[in-house]
Amino acid sequence: MRVFTSHLAPVFTDELFHVLAGQAMAQGRGTALIDGHYDRGWLYTAAVAGLYRMDGMNGMGSVALARLPALLAGAVCPALLFLLVDRTAGRAAAIIAAALLTLDALSVEYSQFARFYTAQQLCVLGMVLVGHDALHRPLRQAVPRGLGALVLAILAIHFQVTSVVVVAAFAGFVMGEVLLRPSVRAWLWQKQRRWWVVTALILMLVVGLASVVALWPMLQTSDGWAEANRSNLRFYFDALLASWPVLWPLTGFLTLAALWCWPRVTILCVLLFATTFVVQSLGSMKTARYLLHVLPFLFALWAMGSVVALRALAAALRIMAERIHAERGTQDVATAPFTMAGFVISGLFISGLAISAMAILLPNPALATTLAATLRSVGPVLHNPAILLAEPDDPPWSTGSDALRATVPHDALLVSADVMRTARHLRAPQLSFRSDGDPPGSFFPVDQRTGLPRVGRPDSLELLIRCTRHGAILVPQSKWRTFAVSDAAAQTVERLTMRLPAPPGFRLYRWSHAPARMPGCATVTQALGK
């Protein structure tokens, strides 16, 4: 499913970080990105570079190739979830949990996204699967499995630093499991070792508090696109309610049902999901993908609770069948399913189960979106299988880049509000145009990822335009008068420059005059490196 619908997913800006850095790595330039370096999740960048090399440099800069590691990681995750739930709660719950993860629209979307989020999900699932297995092994077998879980935990944090929350939650579960074992408790609570336990608990508390203090500033910072939900504590609750309007409200009931039959694995899933849910809700940067790595544990809870509910329903129907046959004088319950009444009851059960499953699952957009996209892809893919390997659409750049190359002045200083796409489709700009996160009094701060100075405030914009001879400003229409290009910045551009004809979806402005000699021009010269 992930491969089948991947051609429908348009290019997203963040994908280009790994595309451009992977291209540089394949050419032997490390993680170079325009004038900077992009080291975040560099293992994913290395995988992209490896694919470019394997393709003989023919697919250099291909987004479709760069998505392949995410597709593979996303495809493996349902299998890992199946193994985890199958070992702890049985085959039926494992099938349901894996099916939910397979069909979940968010998981499918980020499997078709050249970024490290499905790799993070893969590492977290692997950590829990291997670490949980180690708890039930002899010491000789548990040690290598524990080390494997530790390596996967480090990789998860490498891909996304917020993974430290779920890693800490799992470490807490493992420690609780070990300390509650009678043999361990008996050994630790001997008189001479009690102080060891107290000291260890105090150290754990100190480390935990230090981690919270260290992570808190990061949790409280946000980019312009996230400002609208900065203080919205209900963001993730509402996002899950919108995606799963039937199953999300049933989470409490299904969790209690699962707790009745499989308390340990239920506590594990609740701890991993709830801890991350609460911490991310308290943070300032909120987007649905920040919960992607713990969604499998929510699906596991739903699956286990559903199996318990289905078992209760089946038991109730069996009791009904026994009563019917008792009234008819049939004592052999084993032959009940083969009588007319048994067939009727079985038919009603299967029909009711199918109707109930559709009524519960189909109204959830997270599933309906995936099924609809798959059905839409059937005809085009069968007609032309090559589209599965085609480059995804990148509107409006896919249609407008040729016209922009002919229109944007080649000798002009280029300022872009979409640096990554400008570098990919046209040429590397000299400045990035961003109005958000630019503190007053700070002129032309450098973006460490791209190495480009940033301009966005009206005063710095005016200084740049007046102190340089000629330049061009390129802004996608979707960013005009938004957090990226504020109203004040847009008014400054319109006042000091001349608008040029541009393809649909773009705004292009130019200035050309003798540079002014005024206070602050030295700052512009220094920022441009001239």
Stockholm file with secondary structure:
# STOCKHOLM 1.0

chainA/1-530         MRVFTSHLAPVFTDELFHVLAGQAMAQGRGTALIDGHYDRGWLYTAAVAGLYRMDGMNGMGSVALARLPALLAGAVCPALLFLLVDRTAGRAAAIIAAALLTLDALSVEYSQFARFYTAQQLCVLGMVLVGHDALHRPLRQAVPRGLGALVLAILAIHFQVTSVVVVAAFAGFVMGEVLLRPSVRAWLWQKQRRWWVVTALILMLVVGLASVVALWPMLQTSDGWAEANRSNLRFYFDALLASWPVLWPLTGFLTLAALWCWPRVTILCVLLFATTFVVQSLGSMKTARYLLHVLPFLFALWAMGSVVALRALAAALRIMAERIHAERGTQDVATAPFTMAGFVISGLFISGLAISAMAILLPNPALATTLAATLRSVGPVLHNPAILLAEPDDPPWSTGSDALRATVPHDALLVSADVMRTARHLRAPQLSFRSDGDPPGSFFPVDQRTGLPRVGRPDSLELLIRCTRHGAILVPQSKWRTFAVSDAAAQTVERLTMRLPAPPGFRLYRWSHAPARMPGCATVTQALGK
#=GR chainA/1-530 SS CTTTTGGGSCCCTTHHHHHHHHHHHHTTCTTEETTEECCTTHHHHHHHHHHHHHTTTTTTTCHHHHTHHHHHHHHHHHHHHHHHHHHHHCHHHHHHHHHHHHHCHHHHHHHTSSSSHHHHHHHHHHHHHHHHHHTTSCHHHHHHHHHHHHHHHHHHHHHCTTHHHHHHHHHHHHHHHHHTSHHHHHHHTSGGGHHHHHHHHHHHHHHHHHHHHHHHHHHTCCCGGGGGGTTCTTHHHHHHHHHCTTTGGGHHHHHHHHHHHCHHHHHHHHHHHHHHHHHHHHSSCCCGGGGGGGHHHHHHHHHHHHHHHHHHHHHHHHHHHHHHHHHTTCCCGGGGGGSHHHHHHHHHHHHHHHHHHHHHHTTCHHHHHHHHHHHHHHHHHHHCGGGGGSCCCCTTHHHHHHHHHHHSCTTSEEEESCHHHHHHHTCCCSEEECCTTCCTTCCSCBCTTTCCBEECSHHHHHHHHHHSSEEEEEEEGGGBTSSSBCHHHHHHHHHHSEEECCCTTEEEEEEECCCCCCTTHHHHHHHHTC
#=GC SS_cons         CTTTTGGGSCCCTTHHHHHHHHHHHHTTCTTEETTEECCTTHHHHHHHHHHHHHTTTTTTTCHHHHTHHHHHHHHHHHHHHHHHHHHHHCHHHHHHHHHHHHHCHHHHHHHTSSSSHHHHHHHHHHHHHHHHHHTTSCHHHHHHHHHHHHHHHHHHHHHCTTHHHHHHHHHHHHHHHHHTSHHHHHHHTSGGGHHHHHHHHHHHHHHHHHHHHHHHHHHTCCCGGGGGGTTCTTHHHHHHHHHCTTTGGGHHHHHHHHHHHCHHHHHHHHHHHHHHHHHHHHSSCCCGGGGGGGHHHHHHHHHHHHHHHHHHHHHHHHHHHHHHHHHTTCCCGGGGGGSHHHHHHHHHHHHHHHHHHHHHHTTCHHHHHHHHHHHHHHHHHHHCGGGGGSCCCCTTHHHHHHHHHHHSCTTSEEEESCHHHHHHHTCCCSEEECCTTCCTTCCSCBCTTTCCBEECSHHHHHHHHHHSSEEEEEEEGGGBTSSSBCHHHHHHHHHHSEEECCCTTEEEEEEECCCCCCTTHHHHHHHHTC
//
